[in-house]
Amino acid sequence: MARSPHDARTVVRAHSGRLAGMTTLRATPVAALAGTLRVPTDKSITHRALLLAAVSDRTVTIAVPLDSADTGATLSAVEACRVPVEGHLGERVVVTGVGLRGLRPSPAIDCMNAGTLMRLLPGLLVGSRADHVILDGDDSLRRRPMGRIATPLRRMGAAMFTSPGGLPPLVISGSRPLRAMRHDLDVASAQVKSCILLAGLFAEGETWVSEPVRSRDHTERMLTSAGVTVMSADGAVGVTGPVAGLALPDLEVPGDFSSAAFHMVAGALLGDPEVRLTGVNLNPLRTGLLPVMRRMGVDIEVIEGPDVAGEPAGAIVVRRTDALEATEVTPEEVPAMIDELPLIGLLAARARGTTRVRGAQELRVKESDRIVAVVRALRGMGVRAEELPDGFAVTGGSSIPGGRMDAGHDHRFAMLGAVAGLASRDGVSVAGFEAAAVSYPHFAADLRTLGAGV
């Protein structure tokens, strides 16, 4: 049975319990940050590696899978499907695959706060021989819309049900023959796309998913490496089913660009002489923050290295930039930086002019409504910010005054608040900072490595 070095399940339970009490972190201003970090490995890739290893026709070794609350939930879910797992998250996990049709899920699976797990696992479970499975999660996850996967899966023939309003819990009742289809997404979503493609592995015929703009392609890359033919045409991706089986090769998980992004912004505001981040995933469908930061004037360098797990990787070097310029983020740019958009708001607080983010309505259905959350957080620090229907606008100034903010159970806002405090005039108190454990349990310690007083 797999465990993280400190037992992922214990961490997750403690994390969930602390949310009610709210731990506050005080981030005080620093003159400069400097040093080299290797950021945590990629959360998105870890989720997918654990799930595809579980349904592989071979035993798969996953090197340095992310050790966090979210990935601990996925590891627990894999074991709840009677898949043998050994090793430790953060080090090495060995998954004895049971084959594409070999999952035998428990009647109830707790997804905790892991939205990726809640949206991807049903794509596999609808093809398993499960009589009745309930997928549930914490209060935050129960507010995230799941009709976006339930509707297409029902069109394919799956017996899937949600709570009123298309919210969790999700219920999958028995396995049925699935039929292929084409599904057109109104809003680009890697999670929804991945769920439909996974279900397509069991369906008769070609299953296609089209998006208005390409979202991250970790699932397509991993399926290809496992021997599945992934088709691409006219802005859509597809698979032909039913697939007899797949064989995911052993893999190493690269560093998470979304985790690196917080240190990139910290480096842009405080890096002297530089903040260097190594082993970072550089998938071009994940790195949309880079051109936007450069457009704002940030001194940032990318040093490409060898591929890791079929994904481009390398180092990112960021240096303090005092003359930041406002910019416009367009809807076409949003999918490649969806998790980093709140950080644009923080950079904009120090940029000359007004920065606007448009076409980001997907932010409203993340761990929190991140459009509301980023405006509230920035205003709480004395920054001029306003909510737009599909984004936000921030007018910069010479400094970030500081103040207090509530992470709202959202790991990315817990970390944003800490970075803001370091670059502020008076410091920032971040209530609910323990939410950072969802993706980056050692974030505060890594900031201290760079010279922060948190």
N, C-alpha and C positions, 0 to 999 in steps of 0.2 A: 504494500500500500504506500503510495507516494505521500510525501510531506515536504513542506518547505523546511529550511533549517530551524525555524521557530514555530512550525506547524501552521500551515496556511489556514486551517479551519479555526484554530484558536485566535489567530490574528483577525479573521473576518468577524468572528463573534464579538471580540473585544471592540473592534472598530464600530460595529453596529450599535453596541451598547453605549459607547461614548458619545454618539451623535446626539443623544437626548440631553447630555450634560453640557456639551459644547466646551471643548478645550480652546483657550485663546492663546495665540502666539503674538508676541510683540516684536515687530520688525523695525529696528532702529536704523537711522541713516548711516551710511558708510561713505568714506571719501573715494574708495576705489575697490574693485574686485579684480583678481588676477589668479591664473592657475589653469591646470588641465584636469578635465573630468572625463570619465567614461560613463555616460548616462545609462539608466536602466534599459534593458532590452525592450523590444517593441511589443506593446500590449496587443495590438491588432493581429500581428503575426503569431504571437503565442496562443491566443484563442484559437485561431484557425489550425495551427499545428497540432494542438491537443485533440481537436475534434476530428480532423482528417486522419490523424494517426489512429484514433479509436476505431475507425471504419476501414482501415487499411488491411490488406491481405498479408502483412508482414509485421514484425516487431520493429518499432521505430524509436530511435534515440534522438531526443531533442536536447541540444546543448544550450545552456543558459536561458531557459524560458523565464519570462518575467515572474518574479515573486511579488505579488500584490494581492489585494483583496479580490479584485475582479478576476484575475487569472486563477486564484485559489478556488473561486466559485466554479469556474469551468473545469478545473481538475476534479473537484468534488462531483460535478455533474457527470463527467466521464465515468468515474467509479460507480456512480449511481446507475449507470447503464450496464453494469457488470463487465466492465473492461478492466483487465489487470494492468496496474500501473505501479512502477517502482521508481524510487529516486526522490530528488528534492527540487522544488522550484527554486530558481536562482542558480542552480548548479547543473544537474542533468536529470532528465525524466525519461524513463524507458516505458513505452506503451506497447502492450501486446495487442495488436489490432485484432478485432473479431470479424472483420469483413463488413462490406457495405450493408448487408442485411442482418448483421449479428447483434445489434444493440438490443438489450433487454432491460428497458428502463424501469426504475422503481415507480410506483403509482404517483409519487409527488417528488418534484425536483425543485430545490430552492436556488434560484438564480441570483439571490442577494441583490447587489446593485449593478450587476453586469448586463448592460443593454445589448452588447454584442452577443453574449451567450443566449439571451432571451430571443433574439431575432434569428440567429443562425441555427441553433439546435433543432427547432421545429422542421427545418428543411431536411434534416436527416431522420428525425423521428417519424415523419409521415410515411417513410418507406420502410420502417421497422415493423416487426410483428408485436406491437404493443396494444394491449386491450384498452387501456385508459390511463393517460398521463396528464398530470396537472403541473404546469410551470408557473411558479409564483416568485415574488421577490419582495424587497423592502418597500417602504412607503414611497420612496423616490421613484423606484422602478415601476411601481403601480400607476404612476402618473404619465408614463411614456406610451405613446400610441402604438398599438400592435395590430390594428386593423390593416395597416400597410403590408403586413405579411400574411395575415389571416385571409384577406380577400383574394389575393392571387392563388394562395394554396387551396382555397375552396374551389376556385375556378379549375384547378387541376384535378379536383375530385377528392381532396382530403377532407376528413371530418374534423374540422377545427372550429373552436368556439372561443369567444372572448367575453369579458364582462361588458356591461353596457358602455357605449361610447368607444368600443374597440380597445379597451384597456385590459391589462392583466388582472387576474390570472388567465392564462391560456389553457385550454383543454384540447387534447388530441385524443379522439375516441376511435380506437381501432384502425387498422391499416386497410386501405382500399387501393384498387388499381388507379394509377395516376395517368393523366393524359397530358401530353405536351401542349404548349401554347406560346404565344408571344405576349409579353407584358410591357407596356410603355409607362415608364415612371414619369410623373409630372415634375418631381424634384429628385435630383441625383442623390442616391443613397447606396453606399457600398454594402451596408448591412442588408437592406431589402434585396438588392441585386444578388448578393451571395446566397441568401435564403432560397430564392427562386431557382438559382442555378443548382444548388444542392438537391432540391426536390426534383429537378430535371434529370438527375442521374438515375432516378427510378421510373421516369415517365416514358411512355411509348412515343417516340418521335423526337422532333427538334424543339427544344425550349429556348426561347430568345428573350432577352431583356434589353430594352433600349432606354437611354437616358438623355436628357437635354444637354448635359455636359458630362464627360467621363468622370466617374468617381474612382477612388483608389482600387487597385486591381490585385491586391494580395491573394484573394481567393482564386482568381484566374491563373495567376502564376503558380500557386501551389497545386491546383488541380492538374495543370500541365506537367509539373514535375512528377506527379503521381501517376502519369500515364493516361490521363483523360484528354481527349481532343477538345479543346476550347475554340469555338469558331468566332469569327469577328467579321462584321459586314455592315456598312452604312450606319455606324454609330451604335451598333448593338453587339452583344456577345451572346453566345449560345452553346449548348451541349446537346448531344444526341443520346437518348436513352432507349431502353434501359442499359446501363453500364454493368458489365459482368463483375467488375471489381476494380480496385485501384491499389497502388503500391507506393505510398509516400516514402521517399528516401530519408535517411538520417539527415538532420539539418541543425544548423546553428542559428540562433535568433539574433539579428543585428540590433543596434541601439535604436531607441524610439525617437523619431524626429519630433514628435509632439512634446516629449519630455525635454528634449534638447532646446526646444523653442523658448522655454522660460529662461534658460541660461543665455540664450542668444539675445533676448531682449535686455536681460540684466547686463550683458556685456556691452550692448549698444549704449546703455545709459551710464555704465560705470566701469567698463573694462579698461584697465590701465596697468601694464601695457596691453594685455589681451586676455580674453577668456577663450580657451581652446577645448573643443569637444571632439572626442575621438570615437571611431567605430559606429557612426550614426547612419541609419538607413537614409538613402538619398533617392528613393523611388520618386520619379518626377510627378506622380499624381499625389504625392504627400508634401512636396516642398514648395508649395505656392507662396509661403511666407517669404522665401528668399528674394524673389524679384520685387516684392512690395517693400521689403526693408531697404533694398538697394535704391528703389525709387524715392524713398524718404531720406536718402543720403547716408545710410548706415555703412560704415567701413566693415565689410564682411567678406571673408574669403572661404571658398570651398576647395578642399584638396581631395580629389577622388582617389579611392583605394580599390582593392579587389572586391568583387561581388561576395555577398554573404547570403546563403540560402536562396540563390537566384535573384537577389535584389542588389542594386548598386549601393555602395556604402563608402564612407570616407570621413574626413575630419572637417570641422567648421571652426573658423577663427573669427572672433568678433572683437572690435576695438571701440572704445568710447567715441561717440559722435555727438558733438555739442550743437551742431547746426542742422537739426532735423527739419524736414519740410513736410507739410500736410499732403495727403494724396486721396485719390478716389479708388475704392475697391469695387470692381464691377461684378455683376452676377456670374459672369463666365469664370472669374478667378476664385469664386467661393469654394467649390468642391475640393480643390487642392489645398485648402487651408482652413477647412471648416472648424477644426478644433483650436486653431490658433487665432481666430478672429478677435476674441477678447483682448489678446495681447496687442493687436493693432491699436485698440482703444488706449492702452497704456502708453505705447509709443507716441500716439497722437497727442497725449496730454503734455508732451514736451516739444511738440512740433510747431512750427510757425504756420498759422492758418487753421482752417477747419478741415478735418478728415471725415469722409463719409464712406460708410460700408453699405452696399445695396445688394439685394438678391440673397439675403442671408436668413430667410424665414425658417430654414432648417434649424437654426439656433434655438427656436422656441420649443423644440421637442427633444432637447438633450436632457442631461441630468437635472437641469433647471431651465427656465426660460432665460437663455443667456443674453438675449437682447435686453430684457428688463434688468437682469442681474448686472451686466456690465455698466449700464447707465447708473444704476443705484450705487454700485461700488465706487465708480469714479466721482460721482457727486459727493459721496461720503468722505472722499479725500480732498474735496475742495476744487474738483475739476469741472469745467463746463461741458456737460454731455446731455444729449437729448435722444429720445427713442424715435425711430422711424418705423413705418409699418413693416419693412423688410430688412431692417438694420439699425444703424445708429450713427450719430454725428458727434464728434469731439473737437472742441476748440482748444488749441494748445496755449500754453503760457510759459513763463520762464522757469517755473518750478511746479512740483506737485506738493501742495501744502501738507497733506497727511490727514489722519483721522482714524476712523474705525469702520470696519466692514464685516459682514456676515458671509461666510462661504456658502451658506445655504445648502449644505450637504453635497456640494459640487467640488470635486477634487481640483479641477482646473482653476476655480476661483480662490481656493485656499492658497494655491501656489502663486497666482497672480497678485494676491494681496501681500504676500511676503516680498516679492520682487518690488512692488510699488513702495513698500515701506523703506527698503534699502535706498531707493532713489528719491525719497521724499525729503521735505524740509524738517518735519517734526516726527516722523515715524507713523506706522500704521499698526493698529491692533486688529488681528484677524480672528474672529470668533468662528469656531467649528473647523479649526485647522486640521484636525485629525482626518478629515475627508481626503487629504492628500494621499493617504495610504491606499486608496483605490487604485492608483496607478504608479505612485512614486513614494514608497514608505520612507525613504531616506533623503527626502528632498532638503529638509532643514540642515541635515548633517553635510550634504554636498555644498550647500550655500556657505556653511561655516568653513569648508575646505578652501573656498575662494576668498575668504576674509570677511564674511558677513557676521554680524552680531545678532543671531537669531537663536 
